[in-house]
């Protein structure tokens, strides 16, 4: 089965998904009192977290890849949002 879609619709879908994932990160950053809680910081954290998740699962795979994804996303939230390292793990779970 072949799926055909235009490039224009791909960009729209990407923007909608980015919106649906960035807003909860923004709310979480506000709840965790993150110094960098602007929308641009949250969008950057979501984008880098998604890329790191795909790479970890692609190259490592399995449960180890899932665990590596959790740690990678926690480090990204810690670095970009400037929350404490311990809080970044709780932030990733929430």
VOPAGU-2260 file (C-alpha; in pm, 1 decimal, decimal comma):
REM VOPAGU-2260
SITE   aa  ch    i         X         Y         Z
SITE  UNK   A    0       0,0       0,0       0,0
SITE  UNK   A    1     143,0     332,0    -101,4
SITE  UNK   A    2      67,4     651,2      85,8
SITE  UNK   A    3      77,9     972,4    -112,5
SITE  UNK   A    4      65,3    1314,7      47,0
SITE  UNK   A    5     186,2    1654,7     -53,4
SITE  UNK   A    6     471,5    1836,8     114,0
SITE  UNK   A    7     237,7    2119,6     213,6
SITE  UNK   A    8      22,4    1888,3     422,6
SITE  UNK   A    9     334,7    1742,3     588,0
SITE  UNK   A   10     434,9    2086,7     715,6
SITE  UNK   A   11      84,7    2155,6     846,4
SITE  UNK   A   12      71,7    1821,5    1027,7
SITE  UNK   A   13     416,1    1885,8    1176,9
SITE  UNK   A   14     310,1    2228,3    1303,4
SITE  UNK   A   15      -8,7    2090,0    1457,2
SITE  UNK   A   16     181,2    1809,0    1631,7
SITE  UNK   A   17     442,0    2057,6    1751,1
SITE  UNK   A   18     165,0    2273,3    1896,4
SITE  UNK   A   19       2,5    1979,5    2076,2
SITE  UNK   A   20     333,9    1872,4    2230,3
SITE  UNK   A   21     481,6    2215,2    2305,6
SITE  UNK   A   22     187,3    2349,4    2505,5
SITE  UNK   A   23     201,7    2069,7    2770,8
SITE  UNK   A   24     578,1    2126,6    2803,8
SITE  UNK   A   25     509,9    2498,6    2849,4
SITE  UNK   A   26     253,9    2422,1    3121,5
SITE  UNK   A   27     495,4    2180,4    3290,3
SITE  UNK   A   28     776,7    2435,0    3275,2
SITE  UNK   A   29     550,9    2683,8    3449,3
SITE  UNK   A   30     456,1    2429,1    3717,0
SITE  UNK   A   31     822,9    2339,5    3776,1
SITE  UNK   A   32     922,8    2710,7    3785,4
SITE  UNK   A   33    1172,2    2672,9    3503,6
SITE  UNK   A   34    1377,6    2986,9    3431,4
SITE  UNK   A   35    1345,7    2924,9    3055,9
SITE  UNK   A   36     971,5    2876,7    3013,9
SITE  UNK   A   37     920,6    3078,4    2698,1
SITE  UNK   A   38     743,6    2906,0    2410,3
SITE  UNK   A   39    1060,1    2903,8    2197,7
SITE  UNK   A   40    1253,4    2717,0    2468,3
SITE  UNK   A   41     972,7    2464,9    2506,3
SITE  UNK   A   42     949,9    2412,5    2130,1
SITE  UNK   A   43    1326,9    2363,5    2107,8
SITE  UNK   A   44    1316,2    2110,5    2392,7
SITE  UNK   A   45    1034,0    1921,0    2220,9
SITE  UNK   A   46    1212,2    1920,1    1884,7
SITE  UNK   A   47    1544,6    1802,0    2027,5
SITE  UNK   A   48    1369,6    1550,0    2251,9
SITE  UNK   A   49    1184,6    1402,8    1956,6
SITE  UNK   A   50    1502,5    1376,2    1750,5
SITE  UNK   A   51    1691,8    1214,7    2037,2
SITE  UNK   A   52    1405,7     970,5    2100,3
SITE  UNK   A   53    1397,7     859,2    1739,9
SITE  UNK   A   54    1775,8     818,5    1729,4
SITE  UNK   A   55    1792,6     624,6    2057,2
SITE  UNK   A   56    1515,1     389,4    1956,8
SITE  UNK   A   57    1654,9     345,1    1605,9
SITE  UNK   A   58    2015,1     274,1    1702,6
SITE  UNK   A   59    1976,0     105,7    2042,9
SITE  UNK   A   60    1624,7     -37,7    2030,9
SITE  UNK   A   61    1437,1    -244,7    2284,5
SITE  UNK   A   62    1404,1    -162,8    2651,1
SITE  UNK   A   63    1757,6     -23,9    2664,6
SITE  UNK   A   64    1670,6     221,0    2387,3
SITE  UNK   A   65    1358,1     325,0    2575,7
SITE  UNK   A   66    1562,9     383,4    2890,9
SITE  UNK   A   67    1825,3     577,2    2691,6
SITE  UNK   A   68    1543,4     787,8    2544,5
SITE  UNK   A   69    1415,5     871,2    2893,2
SITE  UNK   A   70    1761,3     980,2    3006,2
SITE  UNK   A   71    1829,3    1177,7    2686,8
SITE  UNK   A   72    1501,2    1368,3    2707,4
SITE  UNK   A   73    1558,1    1438,1    3078,0
SITE  UNK   A   74    1901,8    1582,0    2998,8
SITE  UNK   A   75    1755,4    1795,3    2720,9
SITE  UNK   A   76    1487,0    1935,5    2953,0
SITE  UNK   A   77    1749,9    1996,1    3222,1
SITE  UNK   A   78    1978,6    2181,3    2983,1
SITE  UNK   A   79    1725,1    2386,0    2786,5
SITE  UNK   A   80    1463,6    2464,4    3051,1
SITE  UNK   A   81    1728,2    2509,6    3325,6
SITE  UNK   A   82    1542,7    2303,3    3585,6
SITE  UNK   A   83    1730,8    2095,0    3840,6
SITE  UNK   A   84    1869,3    1762,1    3726,4
SITE  UNK   A   85    1647,4    1563,5    3963,0
SITE  UNK   A   86    1341,3    1764,9    3858,5
SITE  UNK   A   87    1412,0    1692,4    3493,3
SITE  UNK   A   88    1342,6    1321,9    3551,0
SITE  UNK   A   89    1012,0    1400,2    3722,8
SITE  UNK   A   90     933,0    1650,4    3447,1
SITE  UNK   A   91     988,8    1381,7    3183,5
SITE  UNK   A   92     752,7    1142,3    3361,7
SITE  UNK   A   93     483,0    1406,6    3399,3
